[in-house]
Amino acid sequence: MARVMFDLCGAGDERFSPYCWRSRMALAHKGLDVETRATPFTGIGQMTGGFSRTVPVLEDHGARISDSFAIALHLEETYPEAPSLFGGAGGRALSRFVESWANSLHGPILKAVILDIHDRLAPDDRAYFRDSREKRFGTTLEALQADRETHREAFRASLLPMRLMLKAQPFIGGEAPLFADYILFGTLQWPRMVSDFPMLAEGDAVAAWFERCLDLHDGLGRMALRR
Ligand SMILES: N[C@@H](CCC(=O)N[C@@H](CS)C(=O)NCC(=O)O)C(=O)O
């Protein structure tokens, strides 16, 4: 296979990285086959030959790209005949805003499921994850997740712009999804893949949009292995 994506994995091969999901969906949108290579946190540097400290990394016929947005730009430029990920320069620029906004949701999500993420990891990754995240937050994973309802409430309140937008159109891209949808989809697929703690409220228009996204590309997101 000439196209390989290094994809973060849990101990049971769960693929849960929000950024990797953005790239998986972008590749599917373009109709491109890819071998996704299971990559633990502690294997990223070595498996990518020192190229990147983060995943996703895409190898595409000799090109090597890290960063999910850069991967989408590469796909758009390299495969212009396939369905567009941005719908033009304006859409590309606006997607940067969606990226920043979606990334701002990662704090409350992470705190709500941080111990669940830890528990999905292989032993080496568990030690690395606990050490690096406890240093970052200055407290234990247990203490962070103990307050998960509060973090979830903050997260749900932050979704208001999306909720209001969905009154006018079914996707951020309009009538059909664009990369901007995959950005937020990745953000929400992350807790779904590692935790039974539902981040979205039943009956929320954002939950309905997320369900639509799970069905895209032959149910790529819905069929992903969860343990
Ligand atoms: N801006 C990057 C962020 C990638 C990123 O932070 N990936 C995480 C996985 S979700 C990672 O590789 N973390 C490595 C680590 O924490 O050591 C992107 O959009 O791809």
The ligand as a Gaussian input file, in Angstrom:
#p B3LYP/6-31G(d) Opt

LIG

0 1
 N       -2.006000      19.806000      15.513000
 C       -1.825000      18.371000      15.453000
 C       -2.001000      17.768000      16.827000
 C       -1.695000      16.286000      16.846000
 C       -1.642000      15.708000      18.253000
 O       -1.457000      16.420000      19.250000
 N       -1.805000      14.382000      18.337000
 C       -1.734000      13.703000      19.616000
 C       -2.630000      12.476000      19.614000
 S       -4.321000      12.883000      19.816000
 C       -0.336000      13.192000      19.818000
 O        0.262000      12.663000      18.902000
 N        0.206000      13.335000      21.026000
 C        1.516000      12.848000      21.330000
 C        1.817000      12.931000      22.787000
 O        0.977000      13.370000      23.579000
 O        2.920000      12.510000      23.128000
 C       -2.818000      17.793000      14.434000
 O       -3.822000      18.463000      14.124000
 O       -2.567000      16.704000      13.896000

